[in-house]
Amino acid sequence: MTVPRWVFAMAGIGAAFVLLPLVAMVLRVNWAEFVPLISSEASVAALLLSLRTSLAATLLCVIFGVPMALVLARTDFWGQKVLRSLVLLPLVLPPVVGGIALLYTFGRRGLLGQTFELLGIEIAFSTTAVVIAQTFVALPFLVLSLEGALRTVGSRYEAVGATLGASPTTVLRRITLPLVLPAVLSGAVLSFARALGEFGATLTFAGSLQGTTRTLPLEIYLQRETDPDTAVALSLVLVVVAVIIVSLAHRTGEPSRRRARALS
Amino acid sequence: MTFSLDLHVAERDVSLHLDVAAGETVAILGPNGAGKSTLLGTIAGLVTPDSGRAELNGTVLFDLPAAGSGRRIWRPPHQRGVSLLAQEALLFPHLSALDNVAFGPRSAGVPATRARQTATRWLREVDAEALAARRPAELSGGQAQRIAVARALASDPGLLLLDEPLAALDISVAPAVRRMLRRVLFDRSAVIVTHDVLDAYTLADRVVIIEDGRVVDQGTPAEVLDRPRSAFAAGLAGLNLITGIRRGDTLVVADPATTITIDAGSAGADGDPISLAVRPAAVTVTFDEPADPARTSVRAELIDLEPRGDFVRARSALLAADVSPKDAAGLDAAVGSALWFSIPSAAAMVYPTGRSERSAPS
């Protein structure tokens, strides 16, 4: 297909719309003070907390998201379509609404809060709350990309494995997961990116305590009022981390596409 | 008895019984949609029938009584000892050829080193030892199918199922793979679904013909294919099949109404249903009735001439004859008119249609 010229024009405007704000931000960076700004105690604490919680959230996404994708892709039960839409709800839900929902689930007066309190665990306004909020918003990314990959690969190899005497767990470990590994990795990277950028649910559910729940996006929002230079410098750090993650996701996504083509 | 199966699928109107003796290879032939793949899927445990029962070497694979009476048994595929080899090799793309073959033994709990030794032995058995380190993406269709055979056999199945194993292969490599299959299937219980009559002749001890979800004929390849009982089997074997009633030394056909002089021999008594099978290549077409007493002739309308490579098939409602292109040119103007189709008595096989003498497999 030959792409019409006007399509190029529209695409150019779209690309500029995405890139220009980034350029504008970079132009505002106070380079002379850049290193001291991003290495202040509060900044470092926020960055480390963000990385730590996002990694934990990604791990939880893999642990629960892979089984969820398997159940959605490989089984057939009444109400499955409704369940899939509900599971993917956090994708479209405003994060602040997610935060409120989590508060009424895990908060002190929440649905499960009292149970946890009896066990001596208080979740709301703790680092655990940050991880829960991030997992909540990031989980659908992994489930969605993995479910698609599972459907593309199909279940024919799994059937062959079963007739060769492999138990369902062996089939999962030695056939299914290796075949969709690229999708698991790219899904995990996407989840990590989403967790890293999480703001609304975290603020609502976990609050903003330095070193405990104040992640990098929260720190940026806070500094913006008092110290715009720090806010811009930290924003740049977040952009760089995001760019690295997106390129990683592309790299891990490639082999899955190549493999899919080899199969067809 | 190694394997026995009763199968009923109401939705597809399938109702079958199948036995496989120890070391026997059974070929299943049938038109598309006859229920052949359903049959294999059921034995492997990938398709659940409405009701039926299967047993392999004394182990019940499934027992699904009709209408929910009694206990239902359904053994999952990995506990059946049944390997399924499909048209496509379906080698696991992330494993080397060797690890593909070692997959079965590994799943059975054999330690890695020994599983690889077993795999190497099976690769040698299918002449693919040199390919051990290759990934499936680096293999040709024929090579991949050889390795798939080795993989299916390495899991030491009590019964091997083959679903048109040569159909997807290049015509140039299929004969070599077929020879290899004949070697490894010798003395092994196997069921092979095929469209190819050559597979049946070379690989099978017994042929079962399935039409519309029922077994319509079975016996040795020679019995079923040299003396076909159904139009389908005759078509596969490339034979003209004429069925009718014996009246003395003639075969009386109802539709189209014809009487053919035959050398009936011992083929049934007067009034018995008998069949005549003859190769189209042996049939000749002439404008005048041949005087040759060793030939029996039938006057029939020439319906059409169908080119088939280096010969032309001349068809009437009763018989088809393969003639040379030169002779066909001479017949071209006669399409639509009545000609003489004649059969040399020596080339015609006459046999009882019922074939009560055929020993039913026990």
Interface residues (C-beta under 8 A of the other chain):
Chain A: R156 Y157 A159 V160 G161 A162 T163 L164 G165 A166 S167 P168 T170 V171 R174 I175 P178 L179 R259 A262 L263
Chain B: A44 G45 L46 P76 P77 H78 Q79 R80 G81 V82 S83 L84 A86 L90 F92 P93 H94 F103 G104 R106 S107 A108 A137 R151 A152 S155
